Amino acid sequence: KVVVPNSATLNPGAQDFSYSVQVQTDRIPPGDTDYDLLRKGLSSTKGGEYKVEIINSNGVAKASCVVKDGGGRSAGISGTTNLADGALHTLTCSKTATRLTLTVDSLPPRTKTVKYPLRSISNTVQLLIGAKSSTGVDATNDWYTGVMRSATPYMRSRHDQKSSHAASRRSDAPAPGSRRGSTSCRTSAGRSSR
């Protein structure tokens, strides 16, 4: 796992934003867990959360995006593509006040429209890559099993495509075409890459 200290630059506030990961795995999460790929906050975190993970959907590994604002309003959207095929996949989650969109590779995006506007997401917790918690050690920590080529937390959408530089740690050589501000790492179940 990679633990990125809290920074105001990792909090999108009320603006539109996107975050993404590049992953490669042939594993399906066990039925009672999922693979946390990138997350800032938990469902109980004051100020909200955003995350992207791989879930086990009837035996198929699928992408899932979730955002929750500081007022408790949330949105989630899951993909349909099998991610446990050993191929490299790019997963991008994009949030606006009224929509949450998941894009897998160059496939048509899937969008969830919310009834009530999503507001500010801003918390004081660390950003985690490859696990649910910085202190968890067992399977309930939702360890990601596979290769992660890059992780790009919170980048401004449309108006400003600069990515956050607070997560510029690397534990492996960056993949060709990876963006500045991304993190490259290998993770395996129950093991830290750092």
Backbone as JSON, one array per atom type, in Angstrom:
{
  "sequence": "KVVVPNSATLNPGAQDFSYSVQVQTDRIPPGDTDYDLLRKGLSSTKGGEYKVEIINSNGVAKASCVVKDGGGRSAGISGTTNLADGALHTLTCSKTATRLTLTVDSLPPRTKTVKYPLRSISNTVQLLIGAKSSTGVDATNDWYTGVMRSATPYMRSRHDQKSSHAASRRSDAPAPGSRRGSTSCRTSAGRSSR",
  "N": [[0.83, -1.19, 0.0], [0.3, 2.33, -0.43], [0.66, 5.24, 1.41], [-0.52, 8.43, 1.54], [0.09, 11.5, 2.97], [-2.4, 13.66, 4.44], [-3.52, 16.48, 2.6], [-4.48, 19.74, 1.62], [-4.63, 19.97, -1.1], [-5.54, 17.56, -1.99], [-8.18, 17.52, -1.55], [-11.2, 17.99, -3.12], [-13.26, 19.78, -2.58], [-16.17, 21.58, -3.48], [-16.03, 21.52, -6.21], [-16.1, 20.2, -9.63], [-14.5, 17.1, -10.33], [-11.99, 14.59, -11.11], [-10.59, 11.27, -10.76], [-8.17, 8.66, -11.07], [-6.97, 5.3, -11.88], [-4.51, 2.96, -13.03], [-4.6, -0.37, -13.62], [-3.67, -3.87, -13.33], [-4.61, -7.12, -13.22], [-5.31, -10.58, -12.43], [-6.97, -11.53, -10.62], [-9.91, -12.1, -8.66], [-11.71, -10.32, -6.23], [-12.16, -11.79, -2.99], [-15.39, -13.08, -1.98], [-16.44, -11.69, 0.28], [-15.07, -9.34, 0.46], [-13.43, -6.47, -1.11], [-11.29, -4.9, -3.56], [-9.57, -2.22, -2.61], [-8.56, 0.46, -4.43], [-7.89, 3.22, -4.71], [-8.45, 5.64, -2.31], [-9.87, 8.25, -0.36], [-10.8, 8.76, 2.67], [-13.47, 7.19, 4.57], [-16.75, 5.63, 4.71], [-17.71, 6.61, 7.06], [-16.27, 8.89, 7.53], [-15.84, 12.23, 8.56], [-16.68, 14.94, 6.57], [-16.72, 13.65, 4.17], [-15.99, 11.38, 1.38], [-14.02, 9.88, -1.28], [-13.61, 7.27, -3.65], [-12.2, 4.53, -5.58], [-12.64, 1.21, -6.54], [-12.25, -2.38, -6.89], [-14.81, -4.62, -7.21], [-16.45, -7.69, -6.27], [-18.7, -8.93, -8.29], [-21.06, -11.11, -8.49], [-19.11, -13.08, -9.0], [-17.53, -11.85, -10.9], [-14.95, -9.54, -11.53], [-15.34, -6.19, -11.12], [-15.21, -2.65, -11.8], [-15.75, 0.03, -9.46], [-17.02, 3.14, -8.52], [-17.27, 5.51, -5.92], [-18.62, 8.31, -4.27], [-19.01, 10.56, -1.55], [-20.5, 13.28, -0.03], [-19.82, 15.97, 2.34], [-22.19, 16.34, 3.67], [-23.44, 13.94, 3.73], [-24.65, 12.97, 1.44], [-24.55, 10.66, -1.2], [-23.14, 8.88, -4.02], [-22.9, 6.15, -6.26], [-21.41, 4.06, -8.73], [-21.12, 1.26, -10.83], [-19.06, -0.74, -13.0], [-19.25, -2.81, -16.0], [-17.36, -4.34, -17.17], [-15.13, -7.13, -17.14], [-12.44, -7.12, -15.04], [-10.48, -8.85, -14.22], [-8.7, -10.08, -16.07], [-6.06, -10.11, -16.66], [-5.16, -8.08, -18.27], [-4.1, -4.65, -18.87], [-5.87, -2.05, -17.41], [-7.52, 1.1, -17.46], [-9.11, 3.03, -15.11], [-11.42, 5.52, -14.55], [-12.94, 7.89, -12.52], [-15.4, 10.37, -12.44], [-16.75, 13.24, -11.04], [-19.51, 15.42, -10.81], [-21.73, 18.05, -9.73], [-24.18, 16.86, -10.11], [-23.8, 14.33, -11.2], [-22.15, 11.11, -11.35], [-19.58, 9.55, -12.96], [-18.23, 6.67, -14.47], [-15.49, 5.54, -16.26], [-14.1, 3.0, -18.14], [-11.19, 2.12, -19.57], [-11.34, 2.74, -23.02], [-14.0, 2.46, -23.33], [-17.57, 3.09, -23.64], [-18.71, 5.51, -21.31], [-20.23, 4.99, -18.06], [-22.9, 6.41, -16.3], [-24.21, 7.81, -13.32], [-26.95, 9.62, -12.34], [-27.75, 11.95, -9.87], [-30.38, 12.66, -7.54], [-30.39, 14.77, -5.73], [-28.16, 17.53, -5.43], [-24.63, 16.89, -5.25], [-22.39, 17.95, -2.82], [-19.7, 19.66, -1.17], [-16.62, 17.86, -0.79], [-14.38, 17.27, 1.56], [-11.92, 16.34, 3.65], [-9.84, 15.35, 6.49], [-8.18, 13.18, 6.41], [-5.71, 10.62, 5.54], [-4.69, 9.77, 2.18], [-5.21, 6.71, 0.67], [-3.66, 4.13, -1.18], [-4.21, 1.13, -2.65], [-5.18, -0.18, -0.4], [-7.49, -0.29, 2.39], [-7.07, 0.87, 4.89], [-4.47, 2.52, 6.74], [-3.44, 1.14, 8.83], [-4.46, -1.43, 8.89], [-4.16, -5.03, 8.81], [-5.14, -7.51, 8.09], [-7.32, -9.56, 5.99], [-9.62, -8.02, 5.89], [-8.85, -5.51, 5.31], [-9.09, -4.92, 2.69], [-7.09, -5.36, 0.7], [-5.43, -4.71, -2.34], [-4.75, -6.96, -4.94], [-2.46, -7.33, -7.31], [-0.99, -5.56, -10.11], [-0.33, -2.13, -10.05], [-0.13, 0.43, -12.17], [-0.35, 3.21, -12.23], [-1.64, 5.89, -10.19], [-3.86, 8.44, -9.86], [-4.86, 10.82, -7.89], [-7.66, 12.99, -7.28], [-8.02, 15.27, -9.66], [-8.54, 18.35, -11.21], [-11.47, 18.83, -13.12], [-12.23, 19.47, -16.56], [-11.94, 22.56, -16.48], [-9.39, 22.84, -15.41], [-6.85, 20.82, -15.82], [-4.75, 20.01, -14.22], [-3.02, 17.68, -12.28], [-2.97, 16.51, -8.88], [0.0, 17.04, -7.0], [0.75, 15.98, -4.66], [0.83, 13.27, -4.34], [3.17, 12.07, -5.38], [4.85, 9.94, -4.95], [6.85, 7.04, -5.69], [7.11, 3.56, -6.17], [7.99, 1.92, -8.05], [9.17, 1.76, -11.43], [7.83, 4.4, -13.42], [5.03, 3.89, -15.57], [5.02, 3.91, -19.18], [3.81, 6.91, -20.51], [2.57, 7.62, -18.17], [1.26, 10.05, -15.89], [2.61, 13.06, -14.46], [2.61, 13.36, -10.97], [1.46, 11.0, -10.46], [1.3, 7.69, -8.99], [3.23, 4.8, -8.9], [2.97, 1.38, -8.22], [3.37, -1.94, -6.85], [1.19, -4.28, -5.49], [0.22, -6.76, -3.1], [-1.87, -9.26, -1.65], [-2.3, -8.67, 1.74], [0.23, -7.65, 2.05], [2.55, -5.0, 2.31], [3.64, -2.55, 0.0], [5.47, -0.75, 0.67]],
  "CA": [[0.0, 0.0, 0.0], [0.95, 3.64, -0.37], [-0.07, 6.17, 2.27], [-0.19, 9.82, 1.2], [-0.41, 12.36, 4.04], [-3.46, 14.6, 4.08], [-3.14, 17.78, 2.05], [-5.64, 20.45, 1.07], [-4.65, 19.78, -2.55], [-6.21, 16.3, -2.27], [-9.61, 17.71, -1.28], [-11.8, 18.74, -4.23], [-14.29, 20.75, -2.2], [-17.43, 21.47, -4.21], [-15.84, 21.58, -7.66], [-16.06, 18.98, -10.42], [-13.16, 16.53, -10.31], [-11.8, 13.21, -11.55], [-9.45, 10.54, -10.21], [-8.04, 7.46, -11.9], [-5.91, 4.34, -11.64], [-4.21, 1.98, -14.08], [-4.38, -1.62, -12.88], [-3.55, -5.1, -14.09], [-4.76, -8.24, -12.29], [-6.09, -11.73, -12.88], [-7.62, -11.99, -9.4], [-11.23, -11.59, -8.28], [-11.75, -10.17, -4.78], [-13.0, -12.76, -2.28], [-16.78, -12.64, -1.94], [-16.79, -10.81, 1.38], [-14.2, -8.16, 0.45], [-13.18, -5.9, -2.42], [-9.94, -4.36, -3.67], [-9.52, -0.76, -2.59], [-7.48, 0.92, -5.31], [-7.55, 4.59, -4.29], [-9.54, 6.18, -1.5], [-9.6, 9.28, 0.65], [-11.93, 8.72, 3.57], [-14.36, 6.04, 4.69], [-18.15, 6.05, 4.73], [-17.95, 7.3, 8.32], [-15.36, 10.03, 7.67], [-16.42, 13.56, 8.55], [-16.22, 15.7, 5.41], [-16.98, 12.9, 2.95], [-14.98, 10.46, 0.86], [-14.08, 9.43, -2.67], [-12.82, 6.05, -3.82], [-12.41, 3.62, -6.7], [-12.29, -0.11, -6.07], [-12.71, -3.51, -7.67], [-15.75, -5.39, -6.42], [-16.83, -9.0, -6.76], [-20.11, -8.88, -8.67], [-21.44, -12.44, -8.97], [-17.95, -13.8, -9.5], [-16.83, -11.05, -11.91], [-14.26, -8.37, -10.97], [-15.81, -4.98, -11.79], [-14.83, -1.37, -11.2], [-16.8, 0.75, -8.74], [-16.7, 4.48, -8.03], [-18.16, 6.01, -4.88], [-18.32, 9.59, -3.64], [-19.95, 10.97, -0.5], [-20.15, 14.65, 0.36], [-19.78, 16.23, 3.77], [-23.55, 16.31, 4.21], [-23.93, 12.57, 3.74], [-25.21, 12.55, 0.15], [-23.57, 9.82, -1.87], [-23.45, 8.3, -5.33], [-22.02, 5.05, -6.63], [-21.64, 3.5, -10.05], [-20.25, 0.11, -11.1], [-18.86, -1.07, -14.41], [-19.7, -4.12, -16.49], [-16.2, -5.01, -17.74], [-14.33, -8.0, -16.28], [-11.09, -6.57, -14.89], [-9.55, -9.9, -13.83], [-8.32, -10.79, -17.3], [-4.62, -9.98, -16.85], [-4.85, -6.94, -19.14], [-4.0, -3.35, -18.22], [-7.11, -1.28, -17.51], [-7.56, 2.43, -16.88], [-10.4, 3.32, -14.5], [-11.52, 6.93, -14.23], [-14.18, 8.33, -11.9], [-15.58, 11.82, -12.59], [-17.88, 13.72, -10.24], [-20.02, 16.78, -10.91], [-22.75, 18.25, -8.7], [-25.37, 16.04, -10.37], [-23.49, 13.06, -11.84], [-20.92, 10.38, -11.12], [-19.33, 8.8, -14.18], [-17.13, 5.71, -14.49], [-15.0, 5.18, -17.58], [-13.12, 1.91, -18.16], [-10.45, 2.16, -20.84], [-11.99, 3.64, -23.99], [-15.38, 2.02, -23.47], [-18.55, 4.14, -23.33], [-18.82, 5.72, -19.86], [-21.48, 4.73, -17.34], [-23.17, 7.59, -15.47], [-25.3, 7.83, -12.35], [-27.44, 10.97, -12.06], [-28.29, 12.0, -8.51], [-31.59, 13.48, -7.38], [-30.01, 15.99, -5.01], [-26.78, 17.87, -5.77], [-23.51, 16.53, -4.4], [-21.71, 19.17, -2.38], [-18.27, 19.63, -0.9], [-15.9, 16.73, -0.22], [-13.13, 17.79, 2.13], [-11.65, 15.71, 4.94], [-8.48, 15.53, 7.0], [-7.52, 11.87, 6.52], [-4.73, 10.26, 4.53], [-5.14, 9.12, 0.96], [-4.67, 5.35, 0.63], [-3.59, 3.47, -2.48], [-4.0, -0.3, -2.54], [-5.72, -0.75, 0.83], [-8.56, 0.49, 3.02], [-6.58, 1.56, 6.08], [-3.02, 2.53, 6.88], [-3.05, 0.29, 9.95], [-5.02, -2.77, 8.76], [-3.18, -6.06, 8.48], [-5.76, -8.75, 7.64], [-8.07, -9.51, 4.73], [-10.67, -7.0, 5.94], [-8.27, -4.23, 4.89], [-9.38, -4.78, 1.27], [-5.83, -5.25, -0.02], [-5.46, -4.95, -3.77], [-3.81, -7.98, -5.41], [-2.19, -7.1, -8.72], [-0.06, -4.48, -10.45], [-0.92, -0.81, -10.25], [0.84, 1.21, -12.93], [-0.41, 4.61, -11.81], [-2.81, 6.33, -9.43], [-3.93, 9.9, -9.94], [-5.95, 11.31, -7.06], [-8.24, 14.31, -7.47], [-7.53, 16.28, -10.6], [-9.66, 19.22, -11.58], [-12.09, 18.47, -14.4], [-12.56, 20.45, -17.59], [-11.34, 23.89, -16.45], [-8.0, 22.8, -15.02], [-6.51, 19.4, -15.83], [-3.55, 19.72, -13.45], [-3.23, 16.66, -11.25], [-2.34, 16.81, -7.6], [1.39, 16.61, -6.92], [1.0, 15.48, -3.31], [0.97, 11.82, -4.36], [4.18, 11.79, -6.39], [5.74, 8.86, -4.53], [6.91, 5.92, -6.61], [7.78, 2.36, -5.68], [8.34, 1.14, -9.23], [9.37, 2.69, -12.53], [6.55, 4.83, -13.98], [4.64, 3.3, -16.85], [5.04, 4.85, -20.3], [2.6, 7.71, -20.63], [1.97, 7.97, -16.88], [1.29, 11.49, -15.68], [3.25, 13.61, -13.29], [1.66, 13.34, -9.89], [0.9, 9.66, -10.31], [2.07, 6.78, -8.16], [3.31, 3.45, -9.44], [3.28, 0.44, -7.16], [2.88, -3.31, -6.92], [0.66, -4.68, -4.2], [-0.26, -8.13, -3.01], [-2.76, -9.43, -0.5], [-1.71, -8.73, 3.06], [1.6, -7.16, 2.08], [2.74, -3.58, 1.99], [4.67, -2.31, -1.0], [6.37, 0.24, 1.24]],
  "C": [[0.87, 1.24, 0.0], [0.06, 4.54, 0.46], [0.41, 7.58, 1.95], [-0.75, 10.72, 2.3], [-1.5, 13.32, 3.55], [-2.87, 15.92, 3.58], [-4.39, 18.44, 1.49], [-5.75, 20.23, -0.43], [-5.31, 18.46, -2.95], [-7.71, 16.36, -2.01], [-10.24, 18.55, -2.39], [-12.78, 19.82, -3.82], [-15.55, 20.51, -3.02], [-17.25, 21.42, -5.72], [-15.89, 20.21, -8.33], [-14.63, 18.42, -10.38], [-13.17, 15.1, -10.81], [-10.62, 12.6, -10.82], [-9.38, 9.21, -10.95], [-6.91, 6.56, -11.44], [-5.71, 3.5, -12.9], [-3.82, 0.69, -13.39], [-4.33, -2.82, -13.83], [-3.6, -6.27, -13.11], [-5.5, -9.39, -12.97], [-6.85, -12.33, -11.69], [-8.98, -11.33, -9.21], [-11.24, -11.43, -6.77], [-12.58, -11.3, -4.15], [-14.39, -12.2, -2.07], [-17.15, -11.66, -0.85], [-15.91, -9.57, 1.47], [-14.21, -7.54, -0.95], [-11.74, -5.43, -2.44], [-10.02, -2.85, -3.68], [-8.31, -0.31, -3.4], [-6.98, 2.29, -4.9], [-8.72, 5.1, -3.48], [-9.02, 7.28, -0.58], [-10.86, 9.37, 1.5], [-12.67, 7.4, 3.54], [-15.79, 6.55, 4.71], [-18.48, 6.84, 6.0], [-17.11, 8.56, 8.51], [-16.1, 11.37, 7.6], [-15.82, 14.34, 7.37], [-16.38, 14.97, 4.1], [-15.83, 12.01, 2.53], [-15.08, 10.37, -0.66], [-13.18, 8.21, -2.81], [-13.14, 5.37, -5.14], [-11.89, 2.27, -6.24], [-12.7, -1.16, -7.1], [-13.59, -4.35, -6.76], [-15.97, -6.76, -7.06], [-18.33, -8.96, -7.02], [-20.49, -10.22, -9.31], [-20.28, -13.17, -9.63], [-17.17, -13.09, -10.59], [-16.22, -9.82, -11.23], [-14.64, -7.13, -11.77], [-15.36, -3.73, -11.05], [-16.04, -0.75, -10.5], [-16.26, 2.08, -8.27], [-17.73, 4.88, -6.99], [-17.68, 7.38, -4.43], [-19.4, 9.88, -2.61], [-19.55, 12.35, -0.05], [-20.21, 14.8, 1.88], [-21.14, 16.22, 4.45], [-24.16, 14.93, 4.21], [-24.57, 12.11, 2.45], [-24.14, 11.78, -0.62], [-24.08, 9.36, -3.23], [-22.44, 7.2, -5.6], [-22.4, 4.52, -8.0], [-20.64, 2.36, -10.27], [-20.16, -0.15, -12.59], [-19.41, -2.43, -14.75], [-18.54, -4.96, -17.01], [-15.51, -5.91, -16.72], [-12.9, -7.48, -16.24], [-10.05, -7.63, -14.56], [-9.14, -10.75, -15.02], [-6.83, -10.68, -17.6], [-4.2, -8.83, -17.74], [-4.76, -5.65, -18.32], [-5.28, -2.57, -18.47], [-6.95, 0.08, -16.84], [-8.97, 2.71, -16.4], [-10.42, 4.78, -14.09], [-12.91, 7.23, -13.66], [-14.25, 9.85, -12.01], [-16.86, 12.24, -11.89], [-18.23, 15.16, -10.59], [-21.07, 16.92, -9.81], [-23.93, 17.29, -8.88], [-25.08, 14.65, -10.93], [-22.19, 12.45, -11.32], [-20.73, 9.45, -12.31], [-18.11, 7.9, -14.01], [-16.77, 5.41, -15.93], [-13.94, 4.1, -17.44], [-12.5, 1.88, -19.53], [-11.13, 3.15, -21.79], [-13.44, 3.24, -24.24], [-16.34, 3.16, -23.17], [-18.7, 4.29, -21.81], [-20.2, 5.34, -19.34], [-21.69, 5.86, -16.34], [-24.37, 7.37, -14.56], [-25.67, 9.28, -12.1], [-28.11, 10.97, -10.7], [-29.47, 12.96, -8.44], [-31.28, 14.81, -6.72], [-28.53, 16.28, -5.25], [-25.77, 17.38, -4.74], [-22.74, 17.79, -4.07], [-20.25, 18.9, -2.07], [-17.78, 18.31, -0.3], [-14.55, 17.26, 0.26], [-12.94, 17.18, 3.51], [-10.19, 15.86, 5.32], [-7.71, 14.21, 7.1], [-6.53, 11.65, 5.38], [-5.41, 9.72, 3.28], [-4.44, 7.76, 0.9], [-4.71, 4.8, -0.78], [-3.29, 2.0, -2.23], [-4.53, -0.96, -1.28], [-6.75, 0.21, 1.42], [-8.06, 1.37, 4.16], [-5.07, 1.52, 6.13], [-2.54, 1.58, 7.96], [-3.56, -1.14, 9.83], [-4.0, -3.79, 8.32], [-3.83, -7.34, 7.93], [-6.59, -8.53, 6.39], [-9.15, -8.45, 4.71], [-10.15, -5.62, 5.54], [-8.41, -4.01, 3.39], [-8.11, -4.55, 0.43], [-6.03, -5.53, -1.51], [-4.39, -5.98, -4.12], [-3.62, -7.81, -6.91], [-1.16, -6.02, -8.89], [-0.85, -3.2, -10.61], [0.14, 0.05, -10.94], [0.83, 2.68, -12.53], [-1.69, 4.85, -11.02], [-2.79, 7.85, -9.41], [-5.12, 10.38, -9.11], [-6.39, 12.71, -7.47], [-7.5, 15.21, -8.46], [-8.73, 17.08, -11.08], [-10.17, 18.85, -12.97], [-12.28, 19.7, -15.28], [-11.75, 21.74, -17.52], [-9.84, 23.86, -16.18], [-7.6, 21.34, -14.87], [-5.22, 19.1, -15.07], [-3.86, 18.69, -12.39], [-2.53, 17.1, -9.97], [-0.92, 16.28, -7.57], [1.71, 16.02, -5.56], [1.21, 13.98, -3.29], [2.04, 11.38, -5.35], [5.2, 10.76, -5.93], [5.73, 7.75, -5.57], [7.6, 4.75, -5.94], [8.16, 1.44, -6.83], [8.56, 2.15, -10.34], [8.03, 3.1, -13.11], [6.29, 4.2, -15.33], [4.75, 4.33, -17.95], [3.71, 5.6, -20.37], [1.97, 8.06, -19.3], [2.19, 9.45, -16.62], [2.07, 11.87, -14.44], [2.21, 13.68, -12.18], [1.0, 11.99, -9.71], [1.82, 8.8, -9.46], [2.07, 5.41, -8.8], [3.68, 2.51, -8.32], [2.77, -0.95, -7.5], [2.35, -3.65, -5.54], [0.24, -6.13, -4.25], [-1.0, -8.3, -1.7], [-1.96, -9.54, 0.79], [-0.29, -8.23, 3.15], [1.65, -5.7, 1.68], [3.83, -3.46, 0.95], [5.66, -1.27, -0.53], [6.84, -0.21, 2.58]]
}
